[in-house]
């Protein structure tokens, strides 16, 4: 009994032209393939009812819907033979052909070309197919080179060679004609940018005026364009040399056959302003070098919070962690990176019984951090407890909890401990703060206190009255005159151990720098800590 072979017929046409006809190239290919399959009925061949037609797709790529469906059916064992009219209908790329044949061989599928009578089941058939495909790929590359040369020669003569029609012009018989209303918009864009120096403001003015990008219709009748012009669109308009009557091809500008809308002086002035702003932007780094909580921080919905950054007016770097989209109005959308990193470093160190954990080492101890509207959930790795049993690790953590904190075992393959922290991260006045924290909430305040101590030493050195001054220079020492200067210099004579804690950021005092300078510090070392504690209680930062 002859084995039944299921034949899948694949057809392809490169362009969409003529596909609307009742009988087109795809129909002709299918009829020829069906006739060939019918002639092999005695061999058990039968054509499948499934249609695998790719109309308007190039053979240089395998990203075709019908071909993907065919390969999927082959993978599921529904096809025994693939029949095409010509080899180049399947592909024009040798590399793609090798992948397709490999997929055919993996499922024992044969490949047949009707007009060339090839069969991939034999080595000679494969050799002949490879040779034929080499010529098909060569023909495709030569045709592409001819088209590119034709486009380059035409643009060198200033001709418009198609593409998205530019705002300010109408395309008629492959020529650009000025559209008076749109041309006024282009002149307005250049004038407003030179006046304001801000593409963002120009884009907002266009949006408020209801002005959109060029609306046009493709040959197939599909509407395109008509979108809001953003800041990037304004940049594109300002840099387009079409508006000074030129055609650009691969970075080279040629005199165009169309009339200009903008005079050359205005165009060059606008682009000089653009270049000066771009140079300032290039001076700043395009990414942050550190984000120790990347991949560990999640919002209340379980979505990861990604690192971001920005620069202040004086070039100061601000780092954040951003939530993708916040549906809950009580959920914070942006976290201050230094704040949350420093806080988690201190909390994790306390829970693990360590003196201090560097921010860069948080990934070694933390598995996950969930920022919720009512609390912060901190999940610690099981390896943070040196692979101890889960119950013992939970007991160890419970001993170090403070009021309001709870610890439970985290289920999973690798055990961990989940700590519910009562603190809430909130955004007030554009700043991220930590409500209910038992530690310093503003690391910047500690940094300011350390700067004051350094300033006291620098002031003494400047007056040549510091302990580090050479002995021969003491004669030239000058004493501070005002009370303000004396209070600053007095900070250099603070308890050395206290100074060390302040400079290392370990002192728990949160005091406004102005308060420290205004109130004189006691000279006795034993009284200085109490003095700072009182300032923290009465006038905290």
N, C-alpha and C positions, 0 to 999 in steps of 0.2 A: 504494500500500500504506500502511495506517494505521500510524503510528509507535506502538510500545508504550511506555506511560507507567507507570513503576513507582510505586505508591502506598504510602506508609507511613502507617499509622493510629496516631494518638497519642491516648491517653486519660489522664485524671487525675481523682482524687478527693481532696478536701482532708483528710478525716478517715479514721482507720482503722476507724471503726465500720461494721460490716456487711461488711467485706472477707472475713470467714471464711465467708460464705454461698456456696452453690453458684452462685447467680446474683446478682451485685451490680451496682452502678452502672457499673463498668468494662466488664462484659460487655455491658450494655445499650448503652453508647456504641459499643463495637466492632461490635455487630450492626448498628446504624444506619449506621455508616460503611461496613461491608462491603456493605450493601444499596445504598448510594449509588454505590459504586465499581462494583458489578455492573451498575447501570443505565447506566453510562458505558462498558460493554464495547465498544460500537460505535465509541467514540472511541479505543480502544486502551488503556483503563485496566485495570490488574490489581493486586490487593492483594498486598503482600509478606507472606511468612510470618513475618517478624520481629515480635515483640510489643514495643510501646513503651508500657507501662503504669506510671504513677506513682500508687500507692495510698498515701494518707496524707501527701501533700506539698502545701503551699500554693502558690497561683499567684502570690504576691507575690515569689517568688524563682526564679531559673533554676537554682539548685543542686539539680537533680533527676537521679537516675541515668538514668532512661529518656530524658529530654530530652537529656542529654549524649550518650548512645549514638546518638540520632537525629541530632544535629548532627554527630557524628563520621562517621556513614554518609553524610550529605549532603556533607561535606567530601571524602569518598573517591569521590563520584560514583555512589553506589548508589541514590539516590532522585531521582524526578522531580517527585512531587506529595506534599504533606503534607496529610492529611485529618484533621479534628477534628470532634467533635459540635457544639461551640459555640466561639466565639473565646476566651472566658475560660478554656476548658480548657487552652489553650496558655499564656496568661499573663494576669495582671490588671494588669500594670504597663506604662505607655506607653513608658518608657525601655527596659525589657527587650524589648518588642515591636519597637521600632525596631532593636535589635541583632539579634534573630532574623530579621526581614525582610531586613536587610542581608546576613546569612549566606545566606539563601535566594537573594537576587538574585545574589550572587557566584557561585553554582553553577547559576543558571537554574532554580531550583525554584519551583513554584507552590504556593500555600496556599489550601485550600478549607475552608469551614465548611458542614457538611451542613444544619443547621437554618436557616442564615441566607443560604446561597447567595452567598457572597462569593468573589471571586477577586482575588488581589493582582497579577495581570498587567495590570490596567487602573488608571488614575489614579483613576477614580471609585470603584472597589472599595477602593482604599487609603484614600481620604478617608472612606468609610463605615465602614471598619474602625477608623480612628483615633477617629471619633466614638463608636462603640460601645465601644471600649476605655476611652475617657474616662469613660463612664458606669459601666463595670465597675470601674474604679479608684476612682471616687467611691463606689460602693456598698460596696467593701471598706473604704475609710477610714471611712465613716459607721458601718459595723458595728463596726469596731475601737473607735471613739469611744464607742459605746453600751456595749460590753463594759467599757471602762475606767471609764466613769461608774458602771456597776453595781458593779464591784469597789470603787471608792472609797466609794460610798454604803454598801455592806455592811460594809466595814472601819470606817467611821465609827460604825457601830452595834456594833462590837466582835466581829464575826463572823469566823471562820476561813475564808478563801477558797481553801484548798488550797495545794499546793506540797510541799516536802520536810517531812515530819513532824518536829517538834523533839524532841530527846532530853529525856525527862521527861514526855512526854504521849503518849497514844494518840488517834488520830482515829476517832471513831464518829459516823456520820451528820452529817458536816461540823462536829463539835464536838470540842474538845480536852478530854480527861479525863486527870487526873493518873495516871501510872504510878508506884506507890509505890517500886519498886526503882530506877527511873531517876531519880526525884526525889531520892532519897538521894545519887546520884552527883552531881547538880547542886549540892546543898548542900555536898558534900564539895569540889567544885571551887572554889567561892567561899571556903570556909573555909581550904583549903590555900593559895590564892593570897594571901589576906590575911595568912597566917602566914609564908609564904616570900617573897612579892613576886616570884616567878619563874614565868612561864608555862611555861618550858622544864622546870623541875622538876616542875610539876603534870602536864605531858604525859607525862613519864617515869614518874611514879607511876601514872597511868592505864594506861600500856602494860604496866608490871610487873604490875598487877592484872588484866590481860586485859580491860579495859573498852574498848569500841569505840563508834563512832558509831551512831546510830539505824538499825536494819535494818528495811526495809519492802519491800513488793511493789507494783508498779504495777498499773493496771487490766488491762494486757495480760499480767500474770503474770510480769514480769521482776523479779528480786530486785535491790534497790538498798541502798546504805549498808553498814554493818558494817565500816567502815574504822578504821585506827588514828587516834586523835585526836592530832594534832601541836600545835605551839605556836600555829599559826594557828587551829586548831579551838578551843583554849582561849580565845583572844581573842574568837572569835565567841560562845562560850557566855557569857562574862563581860559582853558588850555587848548581848545579846539582852534586849529589854524584855518579851518574852513571859513571862519568869520572874517578873515583878512584876505580871502580870495585865493587860498592855497589848498592843494591836495597833498596829503602825506601818505607815503608808502614806505614802510619799514624804517621809520625815523628820518626819511629824506622828504623835504617839502618841495613841491613843484608848483609853478603858477597855474592856477585853475582857470577853467573856461567860464566860471560863474562870477557874479559881481560880489564884492565884499560888503559886509554890514558894518564892521568896526574898522576904524582907521588904525594903522600900524602903531602909532604913538600910544594910543589908549590900550591896545593889546599888550604892548611891551611893558607899560607901567603896571598893569594888573598882574602880569606874570612875574615882574620883579618883586612886587609885594608878596605874591604867593611863595616865591623862592626864599625870601627873607624869613617868612614864618616857618617854612619847612626846615630851614637850617636850624632854627631854634628848637624845633621839635626833635631833630636828630641828635641834639646834644644830650637829651635825656634818654636813659635806658628804656628799651621797649618791653622789658619784663623784669619781674622781681626775682632776685636770686634765691630767696629763702621763703618757704611756706611749709613749716614743719608739720602742720595739721592737715595738709592736703590729703584727701582720701579718708580722713578720720572724722571730719566734722559733718553732721547732718542736721537738717531742720526737723520740725515736728512731723512733717509728712514723710520723712525718711529719705528725702532727696539730698544729694551731696551739696555742700556749700563750697564753691570754688574760690581760689585766691584771686584777688584783684589789687590794684594800686592806683594812686593818683599823686599829683604834685601840687603843692601849694604855690602861692604867688612868689615866694622867695626860694622856690626849688626844693622845699621840704617834702620828703617822701612820706606818704600815708598808705599803710597796708590794710586790707580788709579781707573778710571772707563773705561772699555774697550768696544768698539763697536764690535758686532759679526763678521761682514765682511764689509769692505769698498770697494764699487765699484767706488765711486767718488774720484779721486786723491786729490781733494781739501778738502775733508772731513777728519777731524781729527779722528784717530782711538783710541787714548788714551788720557785721561784727567788726570791731576794732581788733586787728590781728595781734598787736603787741599786748593789748589788755587781756584777751582770752588766753594767749599763750603763756604769759607770765602767771596768770591765776591758776591755770591747769598744772603748770610746772610746780607751783607751791603745794597745791592740793595733792597731786600725785606723790610728791616727795613725802608729805606727811602720812599718807595712807600706807606707803610702803616702808615707812620707818627710815627713810634716807634723809640725810642732812640737806641735800639739794639735788635737783635734777635739771640738767641743762635743757633748754628748749629744744635743741636739735636732737635730743635723745628721747623725746616724748613718744615717738613711734615704737620704740623698743618696749614700752610699758603699756601704752594705750591701744586698745583695739577699735574703740568707737566712742564718739561723743555726740549726744543728741541734745540739741538746744530746743527746749519746749517752752511754752508760754508760762508755765507755773514752776518749772524746775529744770535742772540740767542733769542728764543721765550720763555717767561716766562708766565705761566698761573697760576693765583692766584685763590684760592678757593673763592666761594661766602660767605662761613662762615667767611672768614677773614675780612669781612666788617660788621660783626655782623648782617647778614641776612638783610641788607639794600636793597632797590630796585636796580636793575641792572643799571638804568640810573644814579641814585645818586652816586653809587659806581664808575661808569666810570668817572663822573665829578670830584669826589674826587681824583681819581688816576691822572687824566689829570693835575691837579694843581701841582702835585709833579714831573712831568716828566722833564727831562733835555734835552738839545739840542740833536736831533737825535733819541729820543725815541718816540714811538707811542703806543697808547692803543686802543683796540677795544673790544667789548663785545664778550665773548666766548659763542657760542651756546651750548645748552644742557639742560638736565633736571634740574640740579643744576647750576645756572648761575655762571659765573666767568668772569675774565678780563684777556685778553691776551695782554702782553706788548712785543713789538718788540724792543729789545735792539741792538744798532749798534755795540756792541763789537763782536770781532771774536776770538775764541780760536784756536790757531795755535801751531804747533809743530816745533820747531827750535833747531837744534843741540841736539836732544834727550830730550829737555825740553819743557814743555807746558807753553805757555805765553798767555797773554790776550791783544790783540791789540785794541786800542781805548778806554781803560778803563779810567774812571775819578777818580778811587780810587787806592789805593796801589795795585800794581800788584804782588808783591812778599812779602807775609806775613813773609817769612824767614828774610827779611831785617829788619822788625820791631823787630823780635825776637833778631836779632844780636845787635840792638841798645839797647834793654832792657838788654841784657847780659853785654854790656859795662857799663851801669849804675850800675848794680850789682857788676861788677868787681871793679869799683871805690870804692864802699863802702867796699868791701872785702879787698882792698889794704889798706884803712885807718885803718880798724880793725887790720890787720896784723901789721901795724906800730904803733898801739895803739894811733892813732890820730883821731879816729872817735868820733863824739858826743856821741856815745853809749858806749865809753870806760869809765871804772870806774875812778873816780877823782884821785885816788892814783896812777894810771898807766900813767898819762900824763907825768910824769918825765922821763919815759922810752921811750917816743915816739921818732921815728926817721923820719926825713923829706925825701921826695923823692929826689933822686940825679939827675937822667937824666931828660931831657925834656919830653921824652916819659912817664916816670912814673908820672911826674907832670900833664901832660894832662889827664892821666887816673884818677888820684885822684881828679882832678878838677870837673869831671863829678858828683861826689857825692855831690857837692855844687850847683848843678843845681836847678832852680826854682822848689820847691816841687810839685806844681800843674803840671808842665811839666813832672817831673819824674813820677808822678802817671799816666799820660796819656801814657807815653812810656811803663811803666811796664804792663799796662792793654791792650796794643796793640791798643790804640785808637789814637795815634799821627799819623798825615798824612805824616810824613817825610820818604823819601826813600833815605837813604844816605849809602854809603859804610862805614863799620866800620873803615877801614884803614884811610879814609879821616877824620873821626871824631877825631881819635887819633893824626894825623899829625898836624892838625890845632888847635891852642890854642882857647879855648872857652872864650868869654868875661865873666867878673865877674858879671856884672849887669844883674839881672833877666830880665829886660825889653828888653835887647839886645839879649838874648839867643835864643828866638824863631825866630827872624830875622836871626840870625846866621845859624840856622838849615835850614830855608827856602832857604837861599842863597846856602848852600851846596847841597840841593835837586835840585836846578835849575842848578847849574854848574857841579856837579859830581854825578848824580843819580845812584842808583844801578841797 
